[in-house]
Amino acid sequence: MTLKLFSGSLGAYRRVLLWSFGAITLLGTLGKFYPGPGRSWLNNSFGGVPYVILFMALVALIWPRLAPGWVALGVLGTTCLLEVLQLWQPDWLQAVRATLPGRLVLGSTFSPSDFGYYLIGAGLGWLGLRWLQARYRVR
């Protein structure tokens, strides 16, 4: 028995998004622990690109008919807000950020250069979602 959420062309689109979400999660997590050359850049700055794409895939999985532009703008705005919130450091939030999930989702250190990586991620995610929606005729 197939779940209705994953049947038809909309279901095929969701399956691809679910697979993409898993693959990006795995690659992004592995990138966080990469020990080789360029480690600092890959672990920190570049991580903003897959971070935004990951959350765009999640939003599109939940709301598959949402236009890719709105997904990109919403996720970009949220990630930029989370970056600015890193300047706010109450004890309880620092305790959350000290955990691995807290550090991965909320970040730990404000870096203005991250905004550029978020923009790149939103652009690539927008292109990917546009292509997938056209490929699976999602309207």
Secondary structure, 3 states (H helix, E strand, C coil): CCCHHHCHHHHHHHHHHHHHHHHHHHHHHHHHCCCCCCHHHHHHHCCHHHHHHHHHHHHHHHCCCCCHHHHHHHHHHHHHHHHHHCCCCCHHHHHHHCCHHHHHHHCCCCCCCHHHHHHHHHHHHHHHHHHHHHHCCCC
